Structures are given as C-alpha cells and as structure tokens.
Amino acid sequence: MKELATSHISFEKSLDIKSLRQQVKQETGLVVRRMDAFTLIALLAVYRAKGDIQLSKRCGLYSCADYFSSELMQSMLRDMHNAHAIKPLSFVASVGNAANYYLANTFGIDGPNIFLGSSEQAMVKNQVLAEADMGSNLIDHGVVVVWQEDEKVRQCWVKIIENDGFSS
C-alpha cells in the first residue's frame, strides 16, 4: 500500500452550519445544501486530499467515527425516548447513510463503501479493510476517512492510498 495524499480538517463546534457550508462551497464549488457538519467537513477533507489525483473506477471508501452524526442521532434518540416515530429523512440522513453516500457520489467512488462505528484505532481499522480489498484485487485506490468530535472541535482526517502490489 502506498499513501498518495493526506488532509486534516478541524473546526470549532461553535462555527455555525451556514458559515461552514459557505466555506465548503467557496473552496470546492460543490452544491452542499441540506448537509450536516459531519458530511461537510468530510467533503472538504477529501477534496483537499484528492487534489489532482485521478481515482480509478476501482476505488473504495472506508470511513469510521466514534459517533453517528451527533445532531441527527440526538434527534432520533429523543424521538425514540419520547415514543415518537423516527423521521424517515432523519434516518436516511444518518451518517452511515448520508456522509458515505455524498462522498462516494461526489468523488465517483464506485467500489466498496464501508462505515465503521468505533472509538479506538479508527485509521488502522479502515486501512486494514482497504488493504484486504487491495490484496483481493477488488480496488486500486482507497479513500480512508476518520471523524472525531468533542465538546469544542470537529475533525476529519483523510488518506488516499494506492495498491502498490505489495502487502504490508
């Protein structure tokens, strides 16, 4: 496995969604309506890492976070706690669905598309999955995405890796 590029994005949680959306749109030129901060920072991180790299059609997406889009998850958990039905659009837009969908769609990633929920060794776990798919000759490139969030900061790391013909 050969590492082609990396990026790291970090924003204060106090940055409002409108400002974040505007920054992502200005830098990337992407249409970013109705996306949460989780998805927005990932789009920007992948955009920066990708640069001029041409991803092959045999590219996989491997992402991991220790939470699922916190705003949506909290909303869904409150609905469940109050014995209300989960809103279908909230469920569809939960990060396991939405963030990976938008990343794959935006950057033309047609191969394996995996989201893990884990708080430990997220990057390592993603890379192991990507390497396994490379070793099985399923992909030539992997986009590896890791999110972290605390009370103050949202962060996203991205690595773009390539099959170099050797196992690590």
Secondary structure, DSSP 8 states (H G I E B T S, - for coil): -EEEEEEEEEEETTS-HHHHHHHHHHHH----TT--HHHHHHHHHHHHHHTT----SSEEEEEEESSS-HHHHHHHHHHHHTT----HHHHHTSHHHHHHHHHHHHHT--S-EEEEE-SSSHHHHHHHHHHHHHHTTS-SEEEEEEEEE-SSEEEEEEEEEE--S---
